[in-house]
Amino acid sequence: MTGAERREQITAEIVARTGITEAMIAQLVHAFYAKVRKDPMIGPVFEARISNWEPHLAQMCAFWSSVALMTGRYHGTPMVKHMPLPIDAAHFDRWLELFEATAHELCPPVAAEHFTERARRIASSLEMGVASGQGVMLAVGERYRRSEAGAVQ
């Protein structure tokens, strides 16, 4: 079995188990970012950096396709993009809160849990990367707070 065939098999197994489709991913991504753009805490972080939302939404659909369905559609460097942002644990918590609410509103329970489990891991990883980029090494279970690191919130 080739790598491509194995990837297709894994994707098919996830689809069968969760019911997640590319259409569901697109609906989730678009609804989630509509909430993000209106959010007083994290909306300004995005608005300061994204002037044309369509390419970003397309990239996020590819990202979530890769994360949720193992399709390999996304080819980017999310850590590099997030490291210089003026964000900390509170921003990641708000991102997760909005993402999880959207997933539970739009997706069947099995699919919502599949998405949110991965979102939690992504948020944790990115938070550690952002902290590391600021010269802060987090201990297990520790959260990154910009004010504690001497940075301006």
C-alpha angles and dihedrals in degrees: 000000000000123000090253092051091049091050090051090050092050091048091049091050092051092047091050092048099042107022090230114155134177088254090055090049091051092049092049095047094048094045092045095051091046086060092043092054091055095043113110094213106042101017094079091052090058096039091054090059108028119065098159110045100185096074090045092051091048090050091049091051089053090046094052091044088057094044099042102031102023090233097145091226095133120080108175146104109248094171092056090050094050102041097080095044120114092241138121142170093305091057092048090048091052091046089052093045092054094041095049093046091050093047092050092047095051109026136063111258096259092050093044091053091048090053096043095048089056093043090055091053092047093049092049093049094047092047090054090048094049090049092048090050087057091050095257119130110202121216119223108291093009120129128216115244115178094209091056090051091056094254126127114259 
